[in-house]
Amino acid sequence: MKIIIHGPAAGPGPSGMIESWAPDQPVDVDDGDKKAVAWARYFVSTGLATLVEDAPEVPRRGPGRPPKASQAAPAELSAE
């Protein structure tokens, strides 16, 4: 993910550490770091940054595994 921060600005960066940014400084964010991507999207939502390249969408998983099929009882043999 890539954004441009419209500085001068200072505050917590994608790593959680205090950082400072120059005017229109590009920032690269690791797409695999969920917290950093959320941080960058928050900065874009406030207007402090402009989105250049968004992180790819992560396919969402379903609600979970389907329940196991109940095991059928063995068929009873009838005596004739």
mmCIF file as gemmi writes it, N, C-alpha and C atoms, coordinates in Angstrom:
data_model
loop_
_atom_site.group_PDB
_atom_site.id
_atom_site.type_symbol
_atom_site.label_atom_id
_atom_site.label_alt_id
_atom_site.label_comp_id
_atom_site.label_asym_id
_atom_site.label_entity_id
_atom_site.label_seq_id
_atom_site.pdbx_PDB_ins_code
_atom_site.Cartn_x
_atom_site.Cartn_y
_atom_site.Cartn_z
_atom_site.occupancy
_atom_site.B_iso_or_equiv
_atom_site.pdbx_formal_charge
_atom_site.auth_seq_id
_atom_site.auth_asym_id
_atom_site.pdbx_PDB_model_num
ATOM 1 N N . MET Axp A 1 ? 0.853 -1.162 0 1 0 ? 1 A 1
ATOM 2 C CA . MET Axp A 1 ? 0 0 0 1 0 ? 1 A 1
ATOM 3 C C . MET Axp A 1 ? 0.899 1.224 0 1 0 ? 1 A 1
ATOM 4 N N . LYS Axp A 2 ? 0.498 2.229 -0.777 1 0 ? 2 A 1
ATOM 5 C CA . LYS Axp A 2 ? 1.291 3.459 -0.84 1 0 ? 2 A 1
ATOM 6 C C . LYS Axp A 2 ? 0.369 4.649 -0.61 1 0 ? 2 A 1
ATOM 7 N N . ILE Axp A 3 ? 0.843 5.572 0.246 1 0 ? 3 A 1
ATOM 8 C CA . ILE Axp A 3 ? 0.108 6.807 0.491 1 0 ? 3 A 1
ATOM 9 C C . ILE Axp A 3 ? 1.087 7.969 0.434 1 0 ? 3 A 1
ATOM 10 N N . ILE Axp A 4 ? 0.538 9.172 0.325 1 0 ? 4 A 1
ATOM 11 C CA . ILE Axp A 4 ? 1.342 10.39 0.422 1 0 ? 4 A 1
ATOM 12 C C . ILE Axp A 4 ? 0.785 11.184 1.594 1 0 ? 4 A 1
ATOM 13 N N . ILE Axp A 5 ? 1.63 11.447 2.586 1 0 ? 5 A 1
ATOM 14 C CA . ILE Axp A 5 ? 1.215 12.213 3.752 1 0 ? 5 A 1
ATOM 15 C C . ILE Axp A 5 ? 1.497 13.682 3.481 1 0 ? 5 A 1
ATOM 16 N N . HIS Axp A 6 ? 0.475 14.504 3.727 1 0 ? 6 A 1
ATOM 17 C CA . HIS Axp A 6 ? 0.583 15.94 3.474 1 0 ? 6 A 1
ATOM 18 C C . HIS Axp A 6 ? 1.062 16.632 4.747 1 0 ? 6 A 1
ATOM 19 N N . GLY Axp A 7 ? 2.38 16.618 4.939 1 0 ? 7 A 1
ATOM 20 C CA . GLY Axp A 7 ? 2.98 17.201 6.126 1 0 ? 7 A 1
ATOM 21 C C . GLY Axp A 7 ? 3.136 18.692 5.981 1 0 ? 7 A 1
ATOM 22 N N . PRO Axp A 8 ? 3.866 19.324 6.813 1 0 ? 8 A 1
ATOM 23 C CA . PRO Axp A 8 ? 4.598 18.668 7.881 1 0 ? 8 A 1
ATOM 24 C C . PRO Axp A 8 ? 3.628 18.131 8.934 1 0 ? 8 A 1
ATOM 25 N N . ALA Axp A 9 ? 3.926 16.924 9.386 1 0 ? 9 A 1
ATOM 26 C CA . ALA Axp A 9 ? 3.088 16.275 10.39 1 0 ? 9 A 1
ATOM 27 C C . ALA Axp A 9 ? 3.96 15.35 11.224 1 0 ? 9 A 1
ATOM 28 N N . ALA Axp A 10 ? 3.468 15.052 12.415 1 0 ? 10 A 1
ATOM 29 C CA . ALA Axp A 10 ? 4.157 14.107 13.296 1 0 ? 10 A 1
ATOM 30 C C . ALA Axp A 10 ? 3.095 13.338 14.062 1 0 ? 10 A 1
ATOM 31 N N . GLY Axp A 11 ? 3.432 12.113 14.396 1 0 ? 11 A 1
ATOM 32 C CA . GLY Axp A 11 ? 2.496 11.289 15.151 1 0 ? 11 A 1
ATOM 33 C C . GLY Axp A 11 ? 2.903 9.839 15.042 1 0 ? 11 A 1
ATOM 34 N N . PRO Axp A 12 ? 2.054 8.951 15.559 1 0 ? 12 A 1
ATOM 35 C CA . PRO Axp A 12 ? 2.387 7.527 15.477 1 0 ? 12 A 1
ATOM 36 C C . PRO Axp A 12 ? 2.357 7.061 14.025 1 0 ? 12 A 1
ATOM 37 N N . GLY Axp A 13 ? 3.403 6.361 13.631 1 0 ? 13 A 1
ATOM 38 C CA . GLY Axp A 13 ? 3.492 5.852 12.263 1 0 ? 13 A 1
ATOM 39 C C . GLY Axp A 13 ? 2.962 4.436 12.168 1 0 ? 13 A 1
ATOM 40 N N . PRO Axp A 14 ? 3.149 3.806 11.014 1 0 ? 14 A 1
ATOM 41 C CA . PRO Axp A 14 ? 2.63 2.456 10.832 1 0 ? 14 A 1
ATOM 42 C C . PRO Axp A 14 ? 3.254 1.434 11.775 1 0 ? 14 A 1
ATOM 43 N N . SER Axp A 15 ? 4.429 1.723 12.295 1 0 ? 15 A 1
ATOM 44 C CA . SER Axp A 15 ? 5.086 0.797 13.225 1 0 ? 15 A 1
ATOM 45 C C . SER Axp A 15 ? 4.668 1.043 14.67 1 0 ? 15 A 1
ATOM 46 N N . GLY Axp A 16 ? 3.924 2.137 14.902 1 0 ? 16 A 1
ATOM 47 C CA . GLY Axp A 16 ? 3.523 2.488 16.262 1 0 ? 16 A 1
ATOM 48 C C . GLY Axp A 16 ? 4.47 3.479 16.916 1 0 ? 16 A 1
ATOM 49 N N . MET Axp A 17 ? 5.62 3.702 16.321 1 0 ? 17 A 1
ATOM 50 C CA . MET Axp A 17 ? 6.598 4.656 16.854 1 0 ? 17 A 1
ATOM 51 C C . MET Axp A 17 ? 6.254 6.063 16.354 1 0 ? 17 A 1
ATOM 52 N N . ILE Axp A 18 ? 6.676 7.073 17.095 1 0 ? 18 A 1
ATOM 53 C CA . ILE Axp A 18 ? 6.446 8.457 16.686 1 0 ? 18 A 1
ATOM 54 C C . ILE Axp A 18 ? 7.329 8.761 15.486 1 0 ? 18 A 1
ATOM 55 N N . GLU Axp A 19 ? 6.717 9.309 14.45 1 0 ? 19 A 1
ATOM 56 C CA . GLU Axp A 19 ? 7.444 9.662 13.232 1 0 ? 19 A 1
ATOM 57 C C . GLU Axp A 19 ? 7.048 11.07 12.822 1 0 ? 19 A 1
ATOM 58 N N . SER Axp A 20 ? 7.828 11.642 11.927 1 0 ? 20 A 1
ATOM 59 C CA . SER Axp A 20 ? 7.469 12.941 11.355 1 0 ? 20 A 1
ATOM 60 C C . SER Axp A 20 ? 7.607 12.853 9.848 1 0 ? 20 A 1
ATOM 61 N N . TRP Axp A 21 ? 6.766 13.618 9.154 1 0 ? 21 A 1
ATOM 62 C CA . TRP Axp A 21 ? 6.727 13.553 7.7 1 0 ? 21 A 1
ATOM 63 C C . TRP Axp A 21 ? 6.883 14.948 7.115 1 0 ? 21 A 1
ATOM 64 N N . ALA Axp A 22 ? 7.641 15.028 6.039 1 0 ? 22 A 1
ATOM 65 C CA . ALA Axp A 22 ? 7.821 16.275 5.295 1 0 ? 22 A 1
ATOM 66 C C . ALA Axp A 22 ? 6.58 16.51 4.435 1 0 ? 22 A 1
ATOM 67 N N . PRO Axp A 23 ? 6.435 17.702 3.862 1 0 ? 23 A 1
ATOM 68 C CA . PRO Axp A 23 ? 5.3 17.947 2.979 1 0 ? 23 A 1
ATOM 69 C C . PRO Axp A 23 ? 5.279 16.948 1.814 1 0 ? 23 A 1
ATOM 70 N N . ASP Axp A 24 ? 4.116 16.348 1.597 1 0 ? 24 A 1
ATOM 71 C CA . ASP Axp A 24 ? 3.875 15.403 0.501 1 0 ? 24 A 1
ATOM 72 C C . ASP Axp A 24 ? 4.911 14.281 0.447 1 0 ? 24 A 1
ATOM 73 N N . GLN Axp A 25 ? 5.174 13.69 1.583 1 0 ? 25 A 1
ATOM 74 C CA . GLN Axp A 25 ? 6.144 12.597 1.672 1 0 ? 25 A 1
ATOM 75 C C . GLN Axp A 25 ? 5.457 11.266 1.372 1 0 ? 25 A 1
ATOM 76 N N . PRO Axp A 26 ? 5.996 10.485 0.417 1 0 ? 26 A 1
ATOM 77 C CA . PRO Axp A 26 ? 5.426 9.154 0.157 1 0 ? 26 A 1
ATOM 78 C C . PRO Axp A 26 ? 5.778 8.181 1.281 1 0 ? 26 A 1
ATOM 79 N N . VAL Axp A 27 ? 4.83 7.3 1.591 1 0 ? 27 A 1
ATOM 80 C CA . VAL Axp A 27 ? 5.028 6.291 2.633 1 0 ? 27 A 1
ATOM 81 C C . VAL Axp A 27 ? 4.575 4.948 2.071 1 0 ? 27 A 1
ATOM 82 N N . ASP Axp A 28 ? 5.446 3.953 2.15 1 0 ? 28 A 1
ATOM 83 C CA . ASP Axp A 28 ? 5.106 2.585 1.738 1 0 ? 28 A 1
ATOM 84 C C . ASP Axp A 28 ? 4.711 1.796 2.978 1 0 ? 28 A 1
ATOM 85 N N . VAL Axp A 29 ? 3.594 1.075 2.874 1 0 ? 29 A 1
ATOM 86 C CA . VAL Axp A 29 ? 3.091 0.276 3.987 1 0 ? 29 A 1
ATOM 87 C C . VAL Axp A 29 ? 3.059 -1.183 3.535 1 0 ? 29 A 1
ATOM 88 N N . ASP Axp A 30 ? 3.551 -2.07 4.393 1 0 ? 30 A 1
ATOM 89 C CA . ASP Axp A 30 ? 3.553 -3.498 4.091 1 0 ? 30 A 1
ATOM 90 C C . ASP Axp A 30 ? 2.118 -4.01 4.027 1 0 ? 30 A 1
ATOM 91 N N . ASP Axp A 31 ? 1.726 -4.593 2.889 1 0 ? 31 A 1
ATOM 92 C CA . ASP Axp A 31 ? 0.358 -5.086 2.708 1 0 ? 31 A 1
ATOM 93 C C . ASP Axp A 31 ? 0.023 -6.233 3.665 1 0 ? 31 A 1
ATOM 94 N N . GLY Axp A 32 ? 1.016 -6.945 4.134 1 0 ? 32 A 1
ATOM 95 C CA . GLY Axp A 32 ? 0.783 -8.076 5.028 1 0 ? 32 A 1
ATOM 96 C C . GLY Axp A 32 ? 0.597 -7.677 6.485 1 0 ? 32 A 1
ATOM 97 N N . ASP Axp A 33 ? 0.874 -6.421 6.82 1 0 ? 33 A 1
ATOM 98 C CA . ASP Axp A 33 ? 0.743 -5.932 8.199 1 0 ? 33 A 1
ATOM 99 C C . ASP Axp A 33 ? -0.625 -5.282 8.361 1 0 ? 33 A 1
ATOM 100 N N . LYS Axp A 34 ? -1.568 -6.002 8.972 1 0 ? 34 A 1
ATOM 101 C CA . LYS Axp A 34 ? -2.949 -5.523 9.092 1 0 ? 34 A 1
ATOM 102 C C . LYS Axp A 34 ? -3.041 -4.208 9.856 1 0 ? 34 A 1
ATOM 103 N N . LYS Axp A 35 ? -2.242 -4.067 10.918 1 0 ? 35 A 1
ATOM 104 C CA . LYS Axp A 35 ? -2.29 -2.836 11.707 1 0 ? 35 A 1
ATOM 105 C C . LYS Axp A 35 ? -1.772 -1.647 10.911 1 0 ? 35 A 1
ATOM 106 N N . ALA Axp A 36 ? -0.714 -1.86 10.127 1 0 ? 36 A 1
ATOM 107 C CA . ALA Axp A 36 ? -0.154 -0.772 9.325 1 0 ? 36 A 1
ATOM 108 C C . ALA Axp A 36 ? -1.118 -0.363 8.217 1 0 ? 36 A 1
ATOM 109 N N . VAL Axp A 37 ? -1.793 -1.332 7.611 1 0 ? 37 A 1
ATOM 110 C CA . VAL Axp A 37 ? -2.776 -1.018 6.565 1 0 ? 37 A 1
ATOM 111 C C . VAL Axp A 37 ? -3.935 -0.242 7.176 1 0 ? 37 A 1
ATOM 112 N N . ALA Axp A 38 ? -4.392 -0.65 8.359 1 0 ? 38 A 1
ATOM 113 C CA . ALA Axp A 38 ? -5.473 0.082 9.032 1 0 ? 38 A 1
ATOM 114 C C . ALA Axp A 38 ? -5.031 1.503 9.369 1 0 ? 38 A 1
ATOM 115 N N . TRP Axp A 39 ? -3.787 1.658 9.816 1 0 ? 39 A 1
ATOM 116 C CA . TRP Axp A 39 ? -3.243 2.984 10.11 1 0 ? 39 A 1
ATOM 117 C C . TRP Axp A 39 ? -3.272 3.87 8.865 1 0 ? 39 A 1
ATOM 118 N N . ALA Axp A 40 ? -2.793 3.324 7.75 1 0 ? 40 A 1
ATOM 119 C CA . ALA Axp A 40 ? -2.743 4.105 6.509 1 0 ? 40 A 1
ATOM 120 C C . ALA Axp A 40 ? -4.146 4.478 6.04 1 0 ? 40 A 1
ATOM 121 N N . ARG Axp A 41 ? -5.087 3.552 6.124 1 0 ? 41 A 1
ATOM 122 C CA . ARG Axp A 41 ? -6.463 3.85 5.707 1 0 ? 41 A 1
ATOM 123 C C . ARG Axp A 41 ? -7.082 4.913 6.606 1 0 ? 41 A 1
ATOM 124 N N . TYR Axp A 42 ? -6.729 4.888 7.891 1 0 ? 42 A 1
ATOM 125 C CA . TYR Axp A 42 ? -7.222 5.925 8.801 1 0 ? 42 A 1
ATOM 126 C C . TYR Axp A 42 ? -6.672 7.284 8.395 1 0 ? 42 A 1
ATOM 127 N N . PHE Axp A 43 ? -5.374 7.375 8.129 1 0 ? 43 A 1
ATOM 128 C CA . PHE Axp A 43 ? -4.786 8.652 7.718 1 0 ? 43 A 1
ATOM 129 C C . PHE Axp A 43 ? -5.42 9.165 6.431 1 0 ? 43 A 1
ATOM 130 N N . VAL Axp A 44 ? -5.723 8.276 5.503 1 0 ? 44 A 1
ATOM 131 C CA . VAL Axp A 44 ? -6.392 8.679 4.26 1 0 ? 44 A 1
ATOM 132 C C . VAL Axp A 44 ? -7.791 9.196 4.58 1 0 ? 44 A 1
ATOM 133 N N . SER Axp A 45 ? -8.5 8.538 5.502 1 0 ? 45 A 1
ATOM 134 C CA . SER Axp A 45 ? -9.872 8.951 5.823 1 0 ? 45 A 1
ATOM 135 C C . SER Axp A 45 ? -9.937 10.32 6.493 1 0 ? 45 A 1
ATOM 136 N N . THR Axp A 46 ? -8.845 10.732 7.174 1 0 ? 46 A 1
ATOM 137 C CA . THR Axp A 46 ? -8.834 12.032 7.837 1 0 ? 46 A 1
ATOM 138 C C . THR Axp A 46 ? -8.457 13.172 6.895 1 0 ? 46 A 1
ATOM 139 N N . GLY Axp A 47 ? -7.962 12.821 5.709 1 0 ? 47 A 1
ATOM 140 C CA . GLY Axp A 47 ? -7.528 13.863 4.777 1 0 ? 47 A 1
ATOM 141 C C . GLY Axp A 47 ? -6.064 14.225 4.941 1 0 ? 47 A 1
ATOM 142 N N . LEU Axp A 48 ? -5.384 13.643 5.922 1 0 ? 48 A 1
ATOM 143 C CA . LEU Axp A 48 ? -3.971 13.925 6.136 1 0 ? 48 A 1
ATOM 144 C C . LEU Axp A 48 ? -3.104 13.249 5.082 1 0 ? 48 A 1
ATOM 145 N N . ALA Axp A 49 ? -3.657 12.237 4.395 1 0 ? 49 A 1
ATOM 146 C CA . ALA Axp A 49 ? -2.896 11.503 3.38 1 0 ? 49 A 1
ATOM 147 C C . ALA Axp A 49 ? -3.787 11.234 2.174 1 0 ? 49 A 1
ATOM 148 N N . THR Axp A 50 ? -3.12 10.973 1.051 1 0 ? 50 A 1
ATOM 149 C CA . THR Axp A 50 ? -3.81 10.611 -0.187 1 0 ? 50 A 1
ATOM 150 C C . THR Axp A 50 ? -3.391 9.194 -0.561 1 0 ? 50 A 1
ATOM 151 N N . LEU Axp A 51 ? -4.371 8.395 -0.931 1 0 ? 51 A 1
ATOM 152 C CA . LEU Axp A 51 ? -4.102 7.016 -1.329 1 0 ? 51 A 1
ATOM 153 C C . LEU Axp A 51 ? -3.507 6.993 -2.731 1 0 ? 51 A 1
ATOM 154 N N . VAL Axp A 52 ? -2.375 6.321 -2.883 1 0 ? 52 A 1
ATOM 155 C CA . VAL Axp A 52 ? -1.735 6.166 -4.183 1 0 ? 52 A 1
ATOM 156 C C . VAL Axp A 52 ? -1.991 4.762 -4.715 1 0 ? 52 A 1
ATOM 157 N N . GLU Axp A 53 ? -1.776 3.754 -3.864 1 0 ? 53 A 1
ATOM 158 C CA . GLU Axp A 53 ? -1.979 2.357 -4.249 1 0 ? 53 A 1
ATOM 159 C C . GLU Axp A 53 ? -2.533 1.605 -3.051 1 0 ? 53 A 1
ATOM 160 N N . ASP Axp A 54 ? -3.718 1.036 -3.195 1 0 ? 54 A 1
ATOM 161 C CA . ASP Axp A 54 ? -4.368 0.349 -2.086 1 0 ? 54 A 1
ATOM 162 C C . ASP Axp A 54 ? -3.851 -1.077 -1.945 1 0 ? 54 A 1
ATOM 163 N N . ALA Axp A 55 ? -3.982 -1.613 -0.758 1 0 ? 55 A 1
ATOM 164 C CA . ALA Axp A 55 ? -3.612 -3.005 -0.499 1 0 ? 55 A 1
ATOM 165 C C . ALA Axp A 55 ? -4.644 -3.909 -1.158 1 0 ? 55 A 1
ATOM 166 N N . PRO Axp A 56 ? -4.236 -5.069 -1.643 1 0 ? 56 A 1
ATOM 167 C CA . PRO Axp A 56 ? -5.21 -5.968 -2.264 1 0 ? 56 A 1
ATOM 168 C C . PRO Axp A 56 ? -6.216 -6.458 -1.235 1 0 ? 56 A 1
ATOM 169 N N . GLU Axp A 57 ? -7.435 -6.697 -1.694 1 0 ? 57 A 1
ATOM 170 C CA . GLU Axp A 57 ? -8.477 -7.208 -0.813 1 0 ? 57 A 1
ATOM 171 C C . GLU Axp A 57 ? -8.128 -8.627 -0.391 1 0 ? 57 A 1
ATOM 172 N N . VAL Axp A 58 ? -8.307 -8.909 0.858 1 0 ? 58 A 1
ATOM 173 C CA . VAL Axp A 58 ? -8.07 -10.252 1.377 1 0 ? 58 A 1
ATOM 174 C C . VAL Axp A 58 ? -9.401 -10.989 1.309 1 0 ? 58 A 1
ATOM 175 N N . PRO Axp A 59 ? -9.422 -12.149 0.653 1 0 ? 59 A 1
ATOM 176 C CA . PRO Axp A 59 ? -10.7 -12.87 0.589 1 0 ? 59 A 1
ATOM 177 C C . PRO Axp A 59 ? -11.165 -13.233 1.99 1 0 ? 59 A 1
ATOM 178 N N . ARG Axp A 60 ? -12.433 -12.973 2.236 1 0 ? 60 A 1
ATOM 179 C CA . ARG Axp A 60 ? -12.981 -13.262 3.556 1 0 ? 60 A 1
ATOM 180 C C . ARG Axp A 60 ? -13.375 -14.717 3.645 1 0 ? 60 A 1
ATOM 181 N N . ARG Axp A 61 ? -13.149 -15.259 4.812 1 0 ? 61 A 1
ATOM 182 C CA . ARG Axp A 61 ? -13.5 -16.651 5.04 1 0 ? 61 A 1
ATOM 183 C C . ARG Axp A 61 ? -14.967 -16.733 5.411 1 0 ? 61 A 1
ATOM 184 N N . GLY Axp A 62 ? -15.517 -17.897 5.17 1 0 ? 62 A 1
ATOM 185 C CA . GLY Axp A 62 ? -16.906 -18.136 5.511 1 0 ? 62 A 1
ATOM 186 C C . GLY Axp A 62 ? -17.097 -18.214 7.017 1 0 ? 62 A 1
ATOM 187 N N . PRO Axp A 63 ? -18.295 -18.525 7.451 1 0 ? 63 A 1
ATOM 188 C CA . PRO Axp A 63 ? -18.575 -18.56 8.881 1 0 ? 63 A 1
ATOM 189 C C . PRO Axp A 63 ? -17.896 -19.704 9.618 1 0 ? 63 A 1
ATOM 190 N N . GLY Axp A 64 ? -17.332 -20.629 8.916 1 0 ? 64 A 1
ATOM 191 C CA . GLY Axp A 64 ? -16.642 -21.737 9.57 1 0 ? 64 A 1
ATOM 192 C C . GLY Axp A 64 ? -16.876 -23.024 8.815 1 0 ? 64 A 1
ATOM 193 N N . ARG Axp A 65 ? -16.405 -24.068 9.407 1 0 ? 65 A 1
ATOM 194 C CA . ARG Axp A 65 ? -16.576 -25.37 8.762 1 0 ? 65 A 1
ATOM 195 C C . ARG Axp A 65 ? -18.029 -25.802 8.84 1 0 ? 65 A 1
ATOM 196 N N . PRO Axp A 66 ? -18.483 -26.503 7.818 1 0 ? 66 A 1
ATOM 197 C CA . PRO Axp A 66 ? -19.84 -27.04 7.914 1 0 ? 66 A 1
ATOM 198 C C . PRO Axp A 66 ? -19.863 -28.138 8.973 1 0 ? 66 A 1
ATOM 199 N N . PRO Axp A 67 ? -21.004 -28.319 9.613 1 0 ? 67 A 1
ATOM 200 C CA . PRO Axp A 67 ? -21.061 -29.357 10.652 1 0 ? 67 A 1
ATOM 201 C C . PRO Axp A 67 ? -20.828 -30.731 10.04 1 0 ? 67 A 1
ATOM 202 N N . LYS Axp A 68 ? -20.23 -31.595 10.843 1 0 ? 68 A 1
ATOM 203 C CA . LYS Axp A 68 ? -19.971 -32.948 10.351 1 0 ? 68 A 1
ATOM 204 C C . LYS Axp A 68 ? -21.294 -33.663 10.128 1 0 ? 68 A 1
ATOM 205 N N . ALA Axp A 69 ? -21.339 -34.436 9.069 1 0 ? 69 A 1
ATOM 206 C CA . ALA Axp A 69 ? -22.541 -35.212 8.807 1 0 ? 69 A 1
ATOM 207 C C . ALA Axp A 69 ? -22.668 -36.268 9.893 1 0 ? 69 A 1
ATOM 208 N N . SER Axp A 70 ? -23.866 -36.418 10.382 1 0 ? 70 A 1
ATOM 209 C CA . SER Axp A 70 ? -24.04 -37.421 11.442 1 0 ? 70 A 1
ATOM 210 C C . SER Axp A 70 ? -23.847 -38.808 10.832 1 0 ? 70 A 1
ATOM 211 N N . GLN Axp A 71 ? -23.217 -39.635 11.58 1 0 ? 71 A 1
ATOM 212 C CA . GLN Axp A 71 ? -22.952 -40.97 11.075 1 0 ? 71 A 1
ATOM 213 C C . GLN Axp A 71 ? -24.237 -41.783 11.154 1 0 ? 71 A 1
ATOM 214 N N . ALA Axp A 72 ? -24.582 -42.342 10.047 1 0 ? 72 A 1
ATOM 215 C CA . ALA Axp A 72 ? -25.806 -43.122 10.006 1 0 ? 72 A 1
ATOM 216 C C . ALA Axp A 72 ? -25.6 -44.442 10.744 1 0 ? 72 A 1
ATOM 217 N N . ALA Axp A 73 ? -26.631 -44.86 11.437 1 0 ? 73 A 1
ATOM 218 C CA . ALA Axp A 73 ? -26.56 -46.133 12.148 1 0 ? 73 A 1
ATOM 219 C C . ALA Axp A 73 ? -26.529 -47.249 11.135 1 0 ? 73 A 1
ATOM 220 N N . PRO Axp A 74 ? -25.798 -48.306 11.396 1 0 ? 74 A 1
ATOM 221 C CA . PRO Axp A 74 ? -25.762 -49.415 10.428 1 0 ? 74 A 1
ATOM 222 C C . PRO Axp A 74 ? -27.179 -49.992 10.243 1 0 ? 74 A 1
ATOM 223 N N . ALA Axp A 75 ? -27.428 -50.342 9.035 1 0 ? 75 A 1
ATOM 224 C CA . ALA Axp A 75 ? -28.762 -50.871 8.711 1 0 ? 75 A 1
ATOM 225 C C . ALA Axp A 75 ? -28.984 -52.18 9.456 1 0 ? 75 A 1
ATOM 226 N N . GLU Axp A 76 ? -30.153 -52.293 9.959 1 0 ? 76 A 1
ATOM 227 C CA . GLU Axp A 76 ? -30.49 -53.525 10.672 1 0 ? 76 A 1
ATOM 228 C C . GLU Axp A 76 ? -30.81 -54.605 9.675 1 0 ? 76 A 1
ATOM 229 N N . LEU Axp A 77 ? -30.295 -55.755 9.938 1 0 ? 77 A 1
ATOM 230 C CA . LEU Axp A 77 ? -30.576 -56.893 9.067 1 0 ? 77 A 1
ATOM 231 C C . LEU Axp A 77 ? -31.846 -57.569 9.57 1 0 ? 77 A 1
ATOM 232 N N . SER Axp A 78 ? -32.696 -57.824 8.674 1 0 ? 78 A 1
ATOM 233 C CA . SER Axp A 78 ? -33.933 -58.506 9.089 1 0 ? 78 A 1
ATOM 234 C C . SER Axp A 78 ? -33.774 -60.002 8.851 1 0 ? 78 A 1
ATOM 235 N N . ALA Axp A 79 ? -34.216 -60.756 9.799 1 0 ? 79 A 1
ATOM 236 C CA . ALA Axp A 79 ? -34.127 -62.198 9.676 1 0 ? 79 A 1
ATOM 237 C C . ALA Axp A 79 ? -35.375 -62.702 8.963 1 0 ? 79 A 1
ATOM 238 N N . GLU Axp A 80 ? -35.189 -63.445 7.966 1 0 ? 80 A 1
ATOM 239 C CA . GLU Axp A 80 ? -36.338 -63.983 7.249 1 0 ? 80 A 1
ATOM 240 C C . GLU Axp A 80 ? -36.481 -65.439 7.44 1 0 ? 80 A 1
